Amino acid sequence: MKRNVLIIGAGGVAQVVAHKCAQHNDRLGDLHIASRTVSKAQDIIDSVHAKAAMKVPGVFTAHGVDAMDSAAVAALIGATGCQIVINVGSPFVNMTVLQACIETGAAYMDTAIHEDPAKICETPPWYGNYEWKRREACRAAGVTAILGVGFDPGVVNAYARVAEGMMDEVQSIDIVDINAGSHGKWFSTNFDPEINFREFTGTVYSWQNGAWQTNTMFEVGQTWDLPVVGAQKTYLTGHDEVHSLSARYPQADVRFWMGFGDHYINVFTVLKNLGLLSEQPVKTAEGLEVIPLKVVKAVLPDPASLAPNYTGKTCIGDVVKGVKDGKPVEVLIYNVADHKEAYEEVGSQGISYTAGVPPVAAALLIADGTWDVGHMANVEDMDPKPFINLLNEIGLPTRIKDASGDRALSF
């Protein structure tokens, strides 16, 4: 049994994590949240109290920390007595926070793959470049480290594992991410602009025919007709979960598809062609050194500011094809989330909600011992049944559509 949670980060996803942890603090114990800017962490705690989200009276404290400083994070873990760390800070801090957990024995979770600020789209498999190199260290220390436990990656990995149990052979996994909502801004990204743009400026890697296939962004498109959101145009995109799922299902094609509107594509293309999405520094005529990508980030709306006026729904799921008893089978396992409902509950929009609820479900499963495995794992390595059942209870219900119809999924 583990108790007391430290949340790293103070963005939109961290706000969801904080509210959901507060709703279950009777099982999670004392809560702490840390950011470089302690006032941002305190603002999130204030929002929790404004909604009276704490299930039982308890500790919820804000801290300032440089998450790039592993020793500082380890010291904070020790000072707070936290046994579970939910890292929803920048992907740049994954390895320092993970190292702090290895040194202190705290369980570790994140929602996205580690990135080196100086590199974009490294060679696959991406988890093999950083996280998986710490597998033995986690095992030796008996540290539970659950990687990529947001929605995608995360819940979609669990969906693949469920589909695996329904088939004799998995032949393809297509993860489809649709945001059919509207935030009312002329242009904005739904999460950190720097991370968002970095995700789409590099090579698009997919796993097909037993090997890595490369494409450029917006080169390969496909329309998917999904429940609630209807027919939506998507594009083949490189994404974290392809890199771990391809290791578990090497015989299957593993692809990630994300929906984009023409306006986003046009703006993205102009910014990229002008060199404004580069992570490399340039000098202005006045001799000032700037990083174009960070300048673009600075002038765009803060994704957290989108929440009050966001409307519409998201639909994210797995289309999995395979063979059962010698016959072809196909299943769609998915979730639909509502932006307005997310804002009313936790003060964040639906994209943040779908990313922030799953790590809290994982924390609850670690707290009660169900997922406290004492080693590093991706979500598809874990038993998906208690995870999906818990998500059904705390805000992200799962549905399944197959030859038998469309219905709620629980175990």
C-alpha positions, 0 to 999 in steps of 0.5 A: 500500500502506498500513500501521499501523492506529489504532482509535478507540473501546473498546467491544464493536465495538472489541474485535472490531476489535482482535482481528481486526486482531491476527489479521492484523497481518502485513498491517496492521502496527503497531496502536494503539487510542485512547479517552477512557479509556486503561485501556479501550483497554489492557483490549482489548489485554490481551484480545488478548494473553490469547488470543494473537491476534497473528499475528506479534510486533508493536506494539499500543499504547493511547492516550488521546484526545478524539475530538471534538478533530480536532487531537488525533486528527490529532496522534495519527495523525501520532505513530503513523504510522498510514495507516488509521483505523477509527472505531468510537467514538460516531457523534458523533465521525465528522466530527472523526475524518474531518477528521483523516484528510483533514488527515493523508492517512490512510484513514478508515472508520466503521460508522454515520452521523454524529449531532449530539448535539443532534438526533434523526432529521434530514431525509433523506438522512442522509449528505447532512447531514454525511459527503457534504459532505466528498466533495470534500475527500476527493477533493482530498486523495486520501483514501479514506473508506469510510462505513458499513462495518459489517454494516448498514450495510456488508455489506448494501450489498455484498449489494445490489450483488451482487443488482444484478449478477443482475438487469436491474432492481432493484425492491425491497431489503428489509434484514432484521436478526434477533437470535434470541439471548438475553442473560439480562438483564431488559432491555438493548440490544445496543449503546450504549443512547444510540445504540440509543434515538435510532435508534428515537425519531425518524421512520421513513424508508423510500424507496418509490415514488420518495420518502421515506415517513414512519412512526412506530416499530412502526407497520408490522410484517411477519413474515419466515421466514429460514434458521436463525432461522425466522419472526420479527416485524419492524418497519419502521425508519429506518436508515443504509443506506436513505439511500445505497442510495436514491441508487443505486437510486432506482427501487427501494423500499428498506426496513429491517426489524428484529426486536423482541420484545414485551418490548423494545417494552413497555419502550421504549414506557414509557420514551418515554412517560415522557420518559426517552428525551429528549436534552434536559436537565431539572431535578430538584426539587433543581435538578440538570440531567440528560439523561434519555437519559443517565440511562437509559444509566447504569442499563442494563447495559453491552452489552459485559457481555452477551457471556459469557452470550449464546446463540443466533444472528443472521440479517441479509440482503437480500431483493431483488426485480427483473426478469431477462430479462423475468421476476420474480426474488427472491434472499436474500443473508444471514449467520448468526452465533453469539453463543457462537462470537463470545465464544469467539473474540474475547470479544464477543457476535454483534452486536458481531462482525457489526459489527466484522469488516467494517471489518477486511476493508475495512482489509485491502483498503485495505492491499493497494490493492484498495479504496484508491480515494482518495475517499469512497464508500459500500460499495455503490460498491465492488466487493463480490466481494473484500470478500465473499470476505474476509469468508468467510475471516475469520468472516462467511460469506455464503449465497444463497438463490434459485430454485436453492436455498440455498448458500454465496456466493463469487467 
